[in-house]
Amino acid sequence: MPIVTALLAGLLFGIGLIVSGMADPSKVLGFLDLAGAWDPSLAFVMAGAIAVGLGAFAVARRRRTSLIGLDMKLPASTTVDRRLVGGSLLFGIGWGIAGLCPGPGLVALGMGQPKAAVFVLAMLAGMGIFEMLERK
Amino acid sequence: MNIAWNAITPYASLAGGAVIGLAASLLVLFNGRIAGISGVLGGLLKPQGGDTGWRFAFIGGLVAAPAVHALFAAVPAPHFPAGWGATALAGVLVGVGTRYGSGCTSGHGVCGLSRLSPRSLVATLTFMLAGFATVLVVRHGLVH
């Protein structure tokens, strides 16, 4: 059952990215390009997602187990530190260079786009670098 | 500010966003997990017993989404303005950055803001500002 719901969630997430236009890096860059012809569509995506998410997360916060009896694993950390800000800075720079973040990268990979394959492989390498540095 | 009125897709983006919100809701309500794509993927690089199946299923769903979408409507072709080298560099930065920052646009942006997490708000503002600044430099500034 958890496999089925996770697969469905992944499918829906990916379809949402395609419908919203966010699986297209040039559209994401249109949002990030404040000095050019600015395309605010990404803000509409966030608004739509958060409007739906608010209710679900309000319910989730009050539960100890999920609807199918699994433990609720919500982040407990509330600290804002150098790791959070530094990591987010690096991520934002990468996002601005290619217009790709992890979700759209994987969806575009599913479209058979070679540049998405390069991006996803490099991203996995970056995550591997993190794991190696953290293991020391 | 110069708004690209011909490019903006308010209804499709709002609707697609709502579907993304539904997906995140499904994962948290049924699996009890945050639909943060960098976290779901990163967890596979440090596998723990019994915690990998749902991760593969979620990632598999994302990769299969274009094929499923194509059953109902054509998938618009994406455009990749960055070159090969820049795309690879971007990938490494996104990989390292999202793991140190504990999240990306989905985990902090969609789920974190839906949870009203101040930490995610800081992360989201940080990567958005970094993204704006980077595009400013790449498209309009030092690199021409």
HADDOCK unambig.tbl for C-alpha pairs under 7 A between the chains (distance, minus, plus):
assign (segid A and resid 2 and name CA) (segid B and resid 31 and name CA) 5.90 0.50 0.50
assign (segid A and resid 2 and name CA) (segid B and resid 54 and name CA) 6.25 0.50 0.50
assign (segid A and resid 3 and name CA) (segid B and resid 53 and name CA) 6.33 0.50 0.50
assign (segid A and resid 3 and name CA) (segid B and resid 54 and name CA) 4.84 0.50 0.50
assign (segid A and resid 3 and name CA) (segid B and resid 57 and name CA) 5.85 0.50 0.50
assign (segid A and resid 5 and name CA) (segid B and resid 27 and name CA) 6.81 0.50 0.50
assign (segid A and resid 5 and name CA) (segid B and resid 30 and name CA) 6.76 0.50 0.50
assign (segid A and resid 6 and name CA) (segid B and resid 27 and name CA) 6.10 0.50 0.50
assign (segid A and resid 6 and name CA) (segid B and resid 54 and name CA) 5.51 0.50 0.50
assign (segid A and resid 6 and name CA) (segid B and resid 57 and name CA) 5.69 0.50 0.50
assign (segid A and resid 6 and name CA) (segid B and resid 58 and name CA) 4.80 0.50 0.50
assign (segid A and resid 7 and name CA) (segid B and resid 57 and name CA) 4.54 0.50 0.50
assign (segid A and resid 7 and name CA) (segid B and resid 58 and name CA) 4.62 0.50 0.50
assign (segid A and resid 7 and name CA) (segid B and resid 60 and name CA) 6.79 0.50 0.50
assign (segid A and resid 7 and name CA) (segid B and resid 61 and name CA) 4.93 0.50 0.50
assign (segid A and resid 8 and name CA) (segid B and resid 61 and name CA) 6.57 0.50 0.50
assign (segid A and resid 9 and name CA) (segid B and resid 23 and name CA) 4.49 0.50 0.50
assign (segid A and resid 9 and name CA) (segid B and resid 24 and name CA) 6.80 0.50 0.50
assign (segid A and resid 9 and name CA) (segid B and resid 26 and name CA) 6.03 0.50 0.50
assign (segid A and resid 9 and name CA) (segid B and resid 27 and name CA) 5.90 0.50 0.50
assign (segid A and resid 9 and name CA) (segid B and resid 58 and name CA) 6.45 0.50 0.50
assign (segid A and resid 10 and name CA) (segid B and resid 23 and name CA) 6.92 0.50 0.50
assign (segid A and resid 10 and name CA) (segid B and resid 58 and name CA) 4.30 0.50 0.50
assign (segid A and resid 10 and name CA) (segid B and resid 59 and name CA) 6.13 0.50 0.50
assign (segid A and resid 10 and name CA) (segid B and resid 61 and name CA) 4.17 0.50 0.50
assign (segid A and resid 10 and name CA) (segid B and resid 62 and name CA) 4.74 0.50 0.50
assign (segid A and resid 11 and name CA) (segid B and resid 61 and name CA) 4.11 0.50 0.50
assign (segid A and resid 11 and name CA) (segid B and resid 62 and name CA) 5.15 0.50 0.50
assign (segid A and resid 11 and name CA) (segid B and resid 64 and name CA) 6.69 0.50 0.50
assign (segid A and resid 11 and name CA) (segid B and resid 65 and name CA) 4.98 0.50 0.50
assign (segid A and resid 12 and name CA) (segid B and resid 19 and name CA) 6.41 0.50 0.50
assign (segid A and resid 12 and name CA) (segid B and resid 20 and name CA) 6.61 0.50 0.50
assign (segid A and resid 12 and name CA) (segid B and resid 23 and name CA) 5.42 0.50 0.50
assign (segid A and resid 13 and name CA) (segid B and resid 19 and name CA) 6.65 0.50 0.50
assign (segid A and resid 13 and name CA) (segid B and resid 20 and name CA) 4.69 0.50 0.50
assign (segid A and resid 13 and name CA) (segid B and resid 23 and name CA) 5.20 0.50 0.50
assign (segid A and resid 13 and name CA) (segid B and resid 62 and name CA) 6.62 0.50 0.50
assign (segid A and resid 14 and name CA) (segid B and resid 62 and name CA) 4.69 0.50 0.50
assign (segid A and resid 14 and name CA) (segid B and resid 65 and name CA) 5.06 0.50 0.50
assign (segid A and resid 15 and name CA) (segid B and resid 65 and name CA) 5.49 0.50 0.50
assign (segid A and resid 15 and name CA) (segid B and resid 66 and name CA) 6.96 0.50 0.50
assign (segid A and resid 15 and name CA) (segid B and resid 69 and name CA) 6.26 0.50 0.50
assign (segid A and resid 16 and name CA) (segid B and resid 16 and name CA) 4.20 0.50 0.50
assign (segid A and resid 16 and name CA) (segid B and resid 17 and name CA) 6.08 0.50 0.50
assign (segid A and resid 16 and name CA) (segid B and resid 19 and name CA) 4.92 0.50 0.50
assign (segid A and resid 16 and name CA) (segid B and resid 20 and name CA) 4.98 0.50 0.50
assign (segid A and resid 17 and name CA) (segid B and resid 16 and name CA) 6.23 0.50 0.50
assign (segid A and resid 17 and name CA) (segid B and resid 20 and name CA) 6.97 0.50 0.50
assign (segid A and resid 19 and name CA) (segid B and resid 12 and name CA) 6.14 0.50 0.50
assign (segid A and resid 19 and name CA) (segid B and resid 13 and name CA) 6.84 0.50 0.50
assign (segid A and resid 19 and name CA) (segid B and resid 16 and name CA) 4.88 0.50 0.50
assign (segid A and resid 20 and name CA) (segid B and resid 12 and name CA) 5.26 0.50 0.50
assign (segid A and resid 20 and name CA) (segid B and resid 13 and name CA) 3.82 0.50 0.50
assign (segid A and resid 20 and name CA) (segid B and resid 14 and name CA) 6.90 0.50 0.50
assign (segid A and resid 20 and name CA) (segid B and resid 15 and name CA) 6.80 0.50 0.50
assign (segid A and resid 20 and name CA) (segid B and resid 16 and name CA) 4.14 0.50 0.50
assign (segid A and resid 20 and name CA) (segid B and resid 17 and name CA) 6.20 0.50 0.50
assign (segid A and resid 21 and name CA) (segid B and resid 13 and name CA) 6.52 0.50 0.50
assign (segid A and resid 23 and name CA) (segid B and resid 78 and name CA) 6.75 0.50 0.50
assign (segid A and resid 24 and name CA) (segid B and resid 78 and name CA) 4.31 0.50 0.50
assign (segid A and resid 24 and name CA) (segid B and resid 79 and name CA) 5.95 0.50 0.50
assign (segid A and resid 25 and name CA) (segid B and resid 78 and name CA) 6.66 0.50 0.50
assign (segid A and resid 25 and name CA) (segid B and resid 79 and name CA) 6.11 0.50 0.50
assign (segid A and resid 25 and name CA) (segid B and resid 80 and name CA) 5.75 0.50 0.50
assign (segid A and resid 26 and name CA) (segid B and resid 79 and name CA) 5.52 0.50 0.50
assign (segid A and resid 26 and name CA) (segid B and resid 80 and name CA) 6.12 0.50 0.50
assign (segid A and resid 26 and name CA) (segid B and resid 81 and name CA) 6.34 0.50 0.50
assign (segid A and resid 32 and name CA) (segid B and resid 131 and name CA) 6.10 0.50 0.50
assign (segid A and resid 32 and name CA) (segid B and resid 132 and name CA) 4.85 0.50 0.50
assign (segid A and resid 32 and name CA) (segid B and resid 135 and name CA) 6.34 0.50 0.50
assign (segid A and resid 33 and name CA) (segid B and resid 132 and name CA) 6.25 0.50 0.50
assign (segid A and resid 33 and name CA) (segid B and resid 135 and name CA) 5.74 0.50 0.50
assign (segid A and resid 33 and name CA) (segid B and resid 136 and name CA) 6.49 0.50 0.50
assign (segid A and resid 34 and name CA) (segid B and resid 132 and name CA) 6.76 0.50 0.50
assign (segid A and resid 35 and name CA) (segid B and resid 136 and name CA) 6.79 0.50 0.50
assign (segid A and resid 36 and name CA) (segid B and resid 2 and name CA) 6.75 0.50 0.50
assign (segid A and resid 37 and name CA) (segid B and resid 2 and name CA) 5.28 0.50 0.50
assign (segid A and resid 37 and name CA) (segid B and resid 3 and name CA) 5.41 0.50 0.50
assign (segid A and resid 37 and name CA) (segid B and resid 4 and name CA) 4.79 0.50 0.50
assign (segid A and resid 38 and name CA) (segid B and resid 2 and name CA) 5.98 0.50 0.50
assign (segid A and resid 38 and name CA) (segid B and resid 3 and name CA) 4.66 0.50 0.50
assign (segid A and resid 38 and name CA) (segid B and resid 4 and name CA) 5.15 0.50 0.50
assign (segid A and resid 39 and name CA) (segid B and resid 3 and name CA) 6.22 0.50 0.50
assign (segid A and resid 39 and name CA) (segid B and resid 4 and name CA) 5.20 0.50 0.50
assign (segid A and resid 39 and name CA) (segid B and resid 7 and name CA) 6.20 0.50 0.50
assign (segid A and resid 39 and name CA) (segid B and resid 8 and name CA) 5.33 0.50 0.50
assign (segid A and resid 40 and name CA) (segid B and resid 8 and name CA) 6.45 0.50 0.50
assign (segid A and resid 41 and name CA) (segid B and resid 8 and name CA) 5.48 0.50 0.50
assign (segid A and resid 41 and name CA) (segid B and resid 9 and name CA) 5.76 0.50 0.50
assign (segid A and resid 41 and name CA) (segid B and resid 10 and name CA) 5.86 0.50 0.50
assign (segid A and resid 41 and name CA) (segid B and resid 13 and name CA) 5.99 0.50 0.50
assign (segid A and resid 44 and name CA) (segid B and resid 10 and name CA) 6.10 0.50 0.50
assign (segid A and resid 44 and name CA) (segid B and resid 13 and name CA) 5.59 0.50 0.50
assign (segid A and resid 44 and name CA) (segid B and resid 14 and name CA) 4.94 0.50 0.50
assign (segid A and resid 45 and name CA) (segid B and resid 13 and name CA) 4.85 0.50 0.50
assign (segid A and resid 45 and name CA) (segid B and resid 14 and name CA) 4.96 0.50 0.50
assign (segid A and resid 45 and name CA) (segid B and resid 16 and name CA) 6.46 0.50 0.50
assign (segid A and resid 45 and name CA) (segid B and resid 17 and name CA) 4.03 0.50 0.50
assign (segid A and resid 46 and name CA) (segid B and resid 17 and name CA) 6.05 0.50 0.50
assign (segid A and resid 46 and name CA) (segid B and resid 110 and name CA) 6.50 0.50 0.50
assign (segid A and resid 47 and name CA) (segid B and resid 14 and name CA) 6.87 0.50 0.50
assign (segid A and resid 48 and name CA) (segid B and resid 14 and name CA) 4.75 0.50 0.50
assign (segid A and resid 48 and name CA) (segid B and resid 15 and name CA) 6.52 0.50 0.50
assign (segid A and resid 48 and name CA) (segid B and resid 17 and name CA) 4.43 0.50 0.50
assign (segid A and resid 48 and name CA) (segid B and resid 18 and name CA) 4.44 0.50 0.50
assign (segid A and resid 49 and name CA) (segid B and resid 17 and name CA) 4.36 0.50 0.50
assign (segid A and resid 49 and name CA) (segid B and resid 18 and name CA) 4.54 0.50 0.50
assign (segid A and resid 49 and name CA) (segid B and resid 19 and name CA) 6.97 0.50 0.50
assign (segid A and resid 49 and name CA) (segid B and resid 20 and name CA) 5.56 0.50 0.50
assign (segid A and resid 49 and name CA) (segid B and resid 21 and name CA) 3.89 0.50 0.50
assign (segid A and resid 49 and name CA) (segid B and resid 110 and name CA) 6.28 0.50 0.50
assign (segid A and resid 50 and name CA) (segid B and resid 21 and name CA) 6.20 0.50 0.50
assign (segid A and resid 50 and name CA) (segid B and resid 110 and name CA) 5.90 0.50 0.50
assign (segid A and resid 50 and name CA) (segid B and resid 113 and name CA) 6.91 0.50 0.50
assign (segid A and resid 50 and name CA) (segid B and resid 114 and name CA) 5.18 0.50 0.50
assign (segid A and resid 52 and name CA) (segid B and resid 18 and name CA) 5.95 0.50 0.50
assign (segid A and resid 52 and name CA) (segid B and resid 21 and name CA) 5.12 0.50 0.50
assign (segid A and resid 52 and name CA) (segid B and resid 22 and name CA) 6.30 0.50 0.50
assign (segid A and resid 53 and name CA) (segid B and resid 21 and name CA) 4.97 0.50 0.50
assign (segid A and resid 53 and name CA) (segid B and resid 22 and name CA) 6.85 0.50 0.50
assign (segid A and resid 53 and name CA) (segid B and resid 24 and name CA) 6.82 0.50 0.50
assign (segid A and resid 53 and name CA) (segid B and resid 25 and name CA) 5.83 0.50 0.50
assign (segid A and resid 53 and name CA) (segid B and resid 111 and name CA) 6.90 0.50 0.50
assign (segid A and resid 53 and name CA) (segid B and resid 114 and name CA) 5.26 0.50 0.50
assign (segid A and resid 54 and name CA) (segid B and resid 114 and name CA) 4.58 0.50 0.50
assign (segid A and resid 54 and name CA) (segid B and resid 115 and name CA) 6.54 0.50 0.50
assign (segid A and resid 56 and name CA) (segid B and resid 25 and name CA) 5.24 0.50 0.50
assign (segid A and resid 57 and name CA) (segid B and resid 114 and name CA) 6.45 0.50 0.50
assign (segid A and resid 57 and name CA) (segid B and resid 115 and name CA) 5.64 0.50 0.50
assign (segid A and resid 60 and name CA) (segid B and resid 28 and name CA) 6.73 0.50 0.50
assign (segid A and resid 60 and name CA) (segid B and resid 29 and name CA) 6.10 0.50 0.50
assign (segid A and resid 66 and name CA) (segid B and resid 29 and name CA) 5.36 0.50 0.50
assign (segid A and resid 66 and name CA) (segid B and resid 30 and name CA) 5.15 0.50 0.50
assign (segid A and resid 66 and name CA) (segid B and resid 31 and name CA) 6.12 0.50 0.50
assign (segid A and resid 66 and name CA) (segid B and resid 32 and name CA) 5.23 0.50 0.50
assign (segid A and resid 67 and name CA) (segid B and resid 29 and name CA) 5.95 0.50 0.50
assign (segid A and resid 67 and name CA) (segid B and resid 30 and name CA) 5.11 0.50 0.50
assign (segid A and resid 68 and name CA) (segid B and resid 30 and name CA) 5.75 0.50 0.50
assign (segid A and resid 70 and name CA) (segid B and resid 31 and name CA) 6.27 0.50 0.50
assign (segid A and resid 70 and name CA) (segid B and resid 32 and name CA) 6.38 0.50 0.50
assign (segid A and resid 71 and name CA) (segid B and resid 32 and name CA) 6.10 0.50 0.50
assign (segid A and resid 72 and name CA) (segid B and resid 32 and name CA) 4.19 0.50 0.50
assign (segid A and resid 72 and name CA) (segid B and resid 33 and name CA) 6.60 0.50 0.50
assign (segid A and resid 73 and name CA) (segid B and resid 32 and name CA) 5.54 0.50 0.50
assign (segid A and resid 73 and name CA) (segid B and resid 33 and name CA) 5.45 0.50 0.50
assign (segid A and resid 74 and name CA) (segid B and resid 33 and name CA) 6.52 0.50 0.50
assign (segid A and resid 74 and name CA) (segid B and resid 34 and name CA) 6.68 0.50 0.50
assign (segid A and resid 78 and name CA) (segid B and resid 119 and name CA) 5.81 0.50 0.50
assign (segid A and resid 79 and name CA) (segid B and resid 119 and name CA) 6.61 0.50 0.50
assign (segid A and resid 80 and name CA) (segid B and resid 119 and name CA) 5.73 0.50 0.50
assign (segid A and resid 83 and name CA) (segid B and resid 100 and name CA) 5.56 0.50 0.50
assign (segid A and resid 83 and name CA) (segid B and resid 101 and name CA) 5.78 0.50 0.50
assign (segid A and resid 84 and name CA) (segid B and resid 100 and name CA) 6.33 0.50 0.50
assign (segid A and resid 84 and name CA) (segid B and resid 101 and name CA) 4.03 0.50 0.50
assign (segid A and resid 84 and name CA) (segid B and resid 102 and name CA) 6.73 0.50 0.50
assign (segid A and resid 84 and name CA) (segid B and resid 123 and name CA) 6.45 0.50 0.50
assign (segid A and resid 85 and name CA) (segid B and resid 101 and name CA) 6.48 0.50 0.50
assign (segid A and resid 85 and name CA) (segid B and resid 123 and name CA) 6.14 0.50 0.50
assign (segid A and resid 85 and name CA) (segid B and resid 126 and name CA) 6.52 0.50 0.50
assign (segid A and resid 86 and name CA) (segid B and resid 101 and name CA) 6.88 0.50 0.50
assign (segid A and resid 87 and name CA) (segid B and resid 97 and name CA) 3.99 0.50 0.50
assign (segid A and resid 87 and name CA) (segid B and resid 98 and name CA) 5.98 0.50 0.50
assign (segid A and resid 87 and name CA) (segid B and resid 100 and name CA) 4.63 0.50 0.50
assign (segid A and resid 87 and name CA) (segid B and resid 101 and name CA) 4.05 0.50 0.50
assign (segid A and resid 88 and name CA) (segid B and resid 97 and name CA) 5.70 0.50 0.50
assign (segid A and resid 88 and name CA) (segid B and resid 98 and name CA) 6.37 0.50 0.50
assign (segid A and resid 88 and name CA) (segid B and resid 101 and name CA) 5.02 0.50 0.50
assign (segid A and resid 88 and name CA) (segid B and resid 123 and name CA) 5.69 0.50 0.50
assign (segid A and resid 88 and name CA) (segid B and resid 126 and name CA) 5.92 0.50 0.50
assign (segid A and resid 88 and name CA) (segid B and resid 127 and name CA) 5.00 0.50 0.50
assign (segid A and resid 89 and name CA) (segid B and resid 126 and name CA) 5.95 0.50 0.50
assign (segid A and resid 89 and name CA) (segid B and resid 127 and name CA) 5.31 0.50 0.50
assign (segid A and resid 89 and name CA) (segid B and resid 130 and name CA) 5.64 0.50 0.50
assign (segid A and resid 90 and name CA) (segid B and resid 93 and name CA) 5.63 0.50 0.50
assign (segid A and resid 90 and name CA) (segid B and resid 94 and name CA) 6.74 0.50 0.50
assign (segid A and resid 90 and name CA) (segid B and resid 97 and name CA) 4.78 0.50 0.50
assign (segid A and resid 91 and name CA) (segid B and resid 93 and name CA) 5.69 0.50 0.50
assign (segid A and resid 91 and name CA) (segid B and resid 94 and name CA) 4.40 0.50 0.50
assign (segid A and resid 91 and name CA) (segid B and resid 97 and name CA) 4.38 0.50 0.50
assign (segid A and resid 91 and name CA) (segid B and resid 98 and name CA) 5.68 0.50 0.50
assign (segid A and resid 91 and name CA) (segid B and resid 127 and name CA) 6.25 0.50 0.50
assign (segid A and resid 92 and name CA) (segid B and resid 127 and name CA) 3.97 0.50 0.50
assign (segid A and resid 92 and name CA) (segid B and resid 128 and name CA) 6.13 0.50 0.50
assign (segid A and resid 92 and name CA) (segid B and resid 130 and name CA) 4.69 0.50 0.50
assign (segid A and resid 92 and name CA) (segid B and resid 131 and name CA) 4.56 0.50 0.50
assign (segid A and resid 93 and name CA) (segid B and resid 130 and name CA) 5.46 0.50 0.50
assign (segid A and resid 93 and name CA) (segid B and resid 131 and name CA) 5.38 0.50 0.50
assign (segid A and resid 93 and name CA) (segid B and resid 134 and name CA) 5.62 0.50 0.50
assign (segid A and resid 94 and name CA) (segid B and resid 90 and name CA) 4.01 0.50 0.50
assign (segid A and resid 94 and name CA) (segid B and resid 91 and name CA) 6.59 0.50 0.50
assign (segid A and resid 94 and name CA) (segid B and resid 93 and name CA) 5.05 0.50 0.50
assign (segid A and resid 94 and name CA) (segid B and resid 94 and name CA) 5.26 0.50 0.50
assign (segid A and resid 95 and name CA) (segid B and resid 90 and name CA) 6.58 0.50 0.50
assign (segid A and resid 95 and name CA) (segid B and resid 94 and name CA) 6.69 0.50 0.50
assign (segid A and resid 95 and name CA) (segid B and resid 131 and name CA) 5.97 0.50 0.50
assign (segid A and resid 96 and name CA) (segid B and resid 131 and name CA) 4.28 0.50 0.50
assign (segid A and resid 96 and name CA) (segid B and resid 132 and name CA) 6.78 0.50 0.50
assign (segid A and resid 96 and name CA) (segid B and resid 134 and name CA) 5.21 0.50 0.50
assign (segid A and resid 96 and name CA) (segid B and resid 135 and name CA) 5.32 0.50 0.50
assign (segid A and resid 97 and name CA) (segid B and resid 82 and name CA) 6.81 0.50 0.50
assign (segid A and resid 97 and name CA) (segid B and resid 86 and name CA) 6.73 0.50 0.50
assign (segid A and resid 97 and name CA) (segid B and resid 90 and name CA) 5.89 0.50 0.50
assign (segid A and resid 97 and name CA) (segid B and resid 134 and name CA) 6.59 0.50 0.50
assign (segid A and resid 97 and name CA) (segid B and resid 135 and name CA) 6.70 0.50 0.50
assign (segid A and resid 98 and name CA) (segid B and resid 82 and name CA) 5.25 0.50 0.50
assign (segid A and resid 98 and name CA) (segid B and resid 86 and name CA) 6.92 0.50 0.50
assign (segid A and resid 98 and name CA) (segid B and resid 87 and name CA) 5.59 0.50 0.50
assign (segid A and resid 98 and name CA) (segid B and resid 90 and name CA) 5.99 0.50 0.50
assign (segid A and resid 101 and name CA) (segid B and resid 94 and name CA) 6.85 0.50 0.50
assign (segid A and resid 102 and name CA) (segid B and resid 37 and name CA) 6.13 0.50 0.50
assign (segid A and resid 102 and name CA) (segid B and resid 38 and name CA) 6.01 0.50 0.50
assign (segid A and resid 103 and name CA) (segid B and resid 37 and name CA) 5.95 0.50 0.50
assign (segid A and resid 106 and name CA) (segid B and resid 62 and name CA) 6.35 0.50 0.50
assign (segid A and resid 106 and name CA) (segid B and resid 63 and name CA) 5.51 0.50 0.50
assign (segid A and resid 107 and name CA) (segid B and resid 62 and name CA) 5.52 0.50 0.50
assign (segid A and resid 107 and name CA) (segid B and resid 63 and name CA) 4.93 0.50 0.50
assign (segid A and resid 107 and name CA) (segid B and resid 65 and name CA) 6.63 0.50 0.50
assign (segid A and resid 107 and name CA) (segid B and resid 66 and name CA) 6.72 0.50 0.50
assign (segid A and resid 109 and name CA) (segid B and resid 63 and name CA) 6.52 0.50 0.50
assign (segid A and resid 110 and name CA) (segid B and resid 63 and name CA) 4.36 0.50 0.50
assign (segid A and resid 110 and name CA) (segid B and resid 64 and name CA) 5.88 0.50 0.50
assign (segid A and resid 110 and name CA) (segid B and resid 66 and name CA) 6.13 0.50 0.50
assign (segid A and resid 111 and name CA) (segid B and resid 66 and name CA) 5.91 0.50 0.50
assign (segid A and resid 115 and name CA) (segid B and resid 84 and name CA) 6.79 0.50 0.50
assign (segid A and resid 118 and name CA) (segid B and resid 87 and name CA) 6.99 0.50 0.50
assign (segid A and resid 118 and name CA) (segid B and resid 88 and name CA) 5.98 0.50 0.50
assign (segid A and resid 119 and name CA) (segid B and resid 87 and name CA) 5.70 0.50 0.50
assign (segid A and resid 119 and name CA) (segid B and resid 88 and name CA) 5.40 0.50 0.50
assign (segid A and resid 119 and name CA) (segid B and resid 91 and name CA) 4.66 0.50 0.50
assign (segid A and resid 120 and name CA) (segid B and resid 91 and name CA) 6.40 0.50 0.50
assign (segid A and resid 122 and name CA) (segid B and resid 88 and name CA) 5.42 0.50 0.50
assign (segid A and resid 122 and name CA) (segid B and resid 91 and name CA) 4.65 0.50 0.50
assign (segid A and resid 122 and name CA) (segid B and resid 92 and name CA) 4.93 0.50 0.50
assign (segid A and resid 123 and name CA) (segid B and resid 91 and name CA) 4.19 0.50 0.50
assign (segid A and resid 123 and name CA) (segid B and resid 92 and name CA) 4.75 0.50 0.50
assign (segid A and resid 123 and name CA) (segid B and resid 94 and name CA) 6.01 0.50 0.50
assign (segid A and resid 123 and name CA) (segid B and resid 95 and name CA) 4.18 0.50 0.50
assign (segid A and resid 124 and name CA) (segid B and resid 95 and name CA) 6.14 0.50 0.50
assign (segid A and resid 125 and name CA) (segid B and resid 92 and name CA) 6.37 0.50 0.50
assign (segid A and resid 126 and name CA) (segid B and resid 92 and name CA) 4.31 0.50 0.50
assign (segid A and resid 126 and name CA) (segid B and resid 93 and name CA) 6.59 0.50 0.50
assign (segid A and resid 126 and name CA) (segid B and resid 95 and name CA) 4.22 0.50 0.50
assign (segid A and resid 126 and name CA) (segid B and resid 96 and name CA) 4.60 0.50 0.50
assign (segid A and resid 127 and name CA) (segid B and resid 42 and name CA) 6.35 0.50 0.50
assign (segid A and resid 127 and name CA) (segid B and resid 95 and name CA) 4.64 0.50 0.50
assign (segid A and resid 127 and name CA) (segid B and resid 96 and name CA) 5.21 0.50 0.50
assign (segid A and resid 127 and name CA) (segid B and resid 99 and name CA) 6.45 0.50 0.50
assign (segid A and resid 129 and name CA) (segid B and resid 96 and name CA) 6.82 0.50 0.50
assign (segid A and resid 130 and name CA) (segid B and resid 96 and name CA) 5.63 0.50 0.50
assign (segid A and resid 130 and name CA) (segid B and resid 99 and name CA) 6.75 0.50 0.50
